[in-house]
Amino acid sequence: MKKVFIVLGLLAGLAALPFIINIAYAMGLYFFSDLDQESKTWVDTTALEILASWDSNEILKNASSEWLESVSIEETKTFSDQISQTFGTLVKYGVSTGEASLNVHNFTTTITAEYTIDVEFTKGPARVFIRGIKNDGVWKIYSLHIDTNPHLRWFNGQLTDQQIPEEAGDSKTINGVHYKKLLGW
């Protein structure tokens, strides 16, 4: 009789498994949808403040600890001054496109977001690439790149202007890494 209950329990567990997976999937969609909206709001607020003024203090105020470890205050000021001289003042802020992602490595979860914004400055059009990182519940700038190359885009966490494999079976080496598209959807 004990074996019958074990078998029935296993069958009930297997029957419930798709339901549990669907619940987990729906919760993940809900969480990521909120995360995407939250990161987009942060990017649109922070990027607009920085691009409108090119104030290095604004960059530093929004800089992550990773930024501050790799870029000095003086380098940030020099970057701000050079960008201001190169592009001029902001004329038009376009629509930001991108998304947040969750990475788990060695039991450590890192939440990042990568966004691209097409903008217009007094000295011409440019594309802004901003990567944010969420530490202790607060979004901060991880990296910031401004470029005039209209073909530049994010691909697997890196900026590239090379064509990305789009059809199943297509392959390409980008920045020393070989990619092959496996699925055609």
N, C-alpha and C positions, 0 to 999 in steps of 0.2 A: 504494500500500500504506500509506503514511504517513497518508492521509486515512481509511482504514478504521480504523486504530488510534485516531485522534483521535475518530472517531464512536463507536467501541466504548467509549472512555474516557469520553466524555460520557454515553453511555447507562448505563454502570456508575455514574457519579457521580449521575445522576438517580435510578437505582434505589436507591442507598444514601441519598439525601436524606431520605426518610421515616424511615428507621432512625436517622439522625443527629439529626433533629428530635425523635424520641421519646426518645432518650437525653438530649438537652439538657433536654427537658420533665421527665423523671423526676428528673434532677439538680436542677432548679429546685424541684420539689416537695419533694425531700428537704431541700434547703437551707432553704426557707421553713418547712417543718414544724419543723426545729430552731430556726430564728429565732423562730417564734411561741412555742414552748415556753420558750426562753431568756428572751424578753421577758415572758412571763406569770409565770415564776418571779421575775424581777426586780420586776415590779409588785407581786406578792403579798407579797414580802418588804419592799420599800421602803415601799409604801403602808401596810402594817400597822404598821410602826415609826413612821411619821409620825402616822398617825391615832390610835394608841394614846397618844401623849404630847403631840402638838402642839408639840414642841420645835423651835424655829426652827433650832437648831444641827443637828438631824437633817435638816431641809430643806436647809440650806446645804451640809451634808456630801454630800448626794446631788444637788445642783444642777449643771446643765450650765453650760458657759461662756456659752451663750446666755442662760440665766436670769440669771447673775451680771452680764452686760452690760446687761440691761434692768431688773432689779429689785435695788435696793440691799439691803445687809444690814439696814439699819434698816426698810425697807419689808417685808422678809421677816419680821422680828420682829413688826412691827405686824400683818401678815397673819395670822401664827400666833396672836397674842393675840386678834384679832377673831374668828377662826374658832373658837377654843377657847371664847370667851364666848358666841358665837352657838349653837353646836351641843352643847357639853358634851363629856363623855368617850365614847369608843367603847364600845358595848354589843355590837354584832354586826357582823361583817365578812362581807359576802356573797360571791358568786362573781364574779370579774373576767371580763369579756368584752371581746374586742378582738383585735387582730392587729398584726403588724409589717408594715412596707412598705419597699420599696427604691425610692429615687428617684434618677435619674441626670439631672444638668443640667450642661452645659458640662464634660463629662468628670469631674465630681465625683459620687461616690456618697454618698448620705445614707441611713442606716437609722434609721427612726423606728417608734414603736409607739403606738397609741392604745387606751386601755382605759377601761371604765366599771365602777364597782363600786357596787352598792346596799348602803348601810350603815345602821346604826341607832345613833343617839347618845342620850344621856340626855334631850336636848331634842327628839327626834323623828327621823324618817327623812330621809335625804339621798342624793344621788347624787354620787359622786366621779368626776371626769374627769381622767385623768392621761395626759400625752403624754411619752414618753421618747425620747431620742436616743442613739444608740450612737456614741461618739467614741473612737477608739483602742482598740476592743475592750471598752469599759466603758459600761454603760447609766447614764444620768443623767436627772434630771427636766428636761424642756423647759418644761412648763407643768402647772399644778395648779389645778383649779377644783372647788369644792364648791357644790352647789345643791340646793334642795328641789323644783324643778320636775320631776315624774316624766316629762314628755314630752321633756325635753332629751336630745339624743343627738349623736354625732359624725356629720357628713356632709361628705365631701370635705375633711377636715382642719379643719372648723369646727364649732362647737357651734350647734345650731339646735333649735327646738321646732316648726318647720313640718313639715307632712306631706310626705314624700318621694315623688316619682313612683314608682309600683309596677308599673303596667301598661304594656305597649308602646304608645307614642304619647302617654302622659301627659306633661305638661310643667308646670313650676313655676318661678317666680323665687324663689330663696332667697338672702337676704343680697346682693341685687343681681346675682346670677349666674343666668342662665336655664339650666335643666336639662331635657332631654327624654330619656325612656327609649326606647331604640331597639329593644331585643330583649326578647322576652317569656319569658325563662327565669329 
